[in-house]
Amino acid sequence: MQAWQYSSIKETLENSLTLNENATPPEASSLPKDHVLIEVISAGINPVEYKLPEIPVFGKFMIQPNTTPGSDFCGRIRSKNGADGFSEGQVVFGALSIGTKLPQFGSLGQLLVAPSSNIAPLPMGVDPDDAAAIGTAGLTAFQSLPKELLKPGSKVFINGGSGGVGSFTIQFAKATGAYVVASCSTAKVDLCKRLGADEVIDYRKLNVVAELKRKGCIFDIAVDNVGSPEGLYDSCSHFLKSEGVFAQVGMSKSMVGMLRRSLLPGFLGGGKRKFQSVRVKPSQEDLEVIGKLIVDGKVRVLIDEKFEWRDAPKAYAKLREGRTTGKIIVHVNKT
């Protein structure tokens, strides 16, 4: 099979990738129980795929020999072991989990292996490119909104509403009937409004923290997709209700700060509102719910750019710029 691979990092992931046209494929005969072998049609990429292996010193220990990057995918099941409810030839979508080691067979290879818990059937009428864009970003957004607090009339603040995760978060909250306030740059204000945001704070023109404080303790949920401005969480007792939740997506810029928020009580310098660090979990059920929302027209997938197979390194270079609107897709076996 063909696969984009690397075994070490030379400055950046995209500079380290080599197209192996005779890569060793995962074997159908060695599939673990309840796993499927998938022929990838389209792949979605995420910042974590270059951020983790590029971590100084520690990153190299996460890399396996001939690692193929890529977490999100849409593809056709070629073989399965168990995986009740799925059939060979069925088109599915999903995301690979990242643990202490990066997956060796990622979605930038023509074949990958995934647990059946990480995939869902492709809904009728959904394009494989759109499905490949759901995976990590869609699940992260869906799981960042505490279901016990999300209901019609709930007020939700989303910090960073125009990116791959934020664009989903706005739509999931609105699909539930929540009132949504989002922050973004001047260029993305209209986009956030089109996605359903009731109010948008332009962080280039306004002080986000000051604007939230001015509104008072009205929010049930705050989702931080950015990690800035500094002091957003420390100020959240001025805009989150006492029973509200502050959900942080991704790693904090300060690990010590995140531990303080999570573990220390408020009177010892910890948080004065519940802090939730969002770590995406595989969920077939969540993927199916997201798929139905898309079919029903309540959520649309934003794709910034699509790259052809031989331009995969350029896709990561574009992602690294940090100015994408929605997801970046790479065509793998799409005809």
Buried (B, 14 or more C-beta within 10 A) or exposed (E): BBBBBBEEBEEBBBEBBEBBEEBEBBEBEEBEEBBBBBBBBBBBBBBBBBBBBBEEEEBEEBBEEBBBBBBBBBBBBBBBBEBEEBEEEBBBBBBBBBEEEBBBBBBBBBBBBBBBBBBBBBBEEBBBBBBBBBBBBBBBBBBBBBEEBBEEEBBBBBBBBBBBBBBBBBBBBBBBEBBBBBBBBEEBBEBBBEBBBBBBBBBEEEEBBEBBBEBEBBBBBBBBBBBEBEEBBBBBBBBBBEEBBBBBBBBBEEEEBBEBBBEEEEEEEBBBBBBBBBEBEBBBEBBEBBBEBBEEEBBBBBBBBBBEBEEBBBBBBBBBEEEBBBBBBBBBBBE
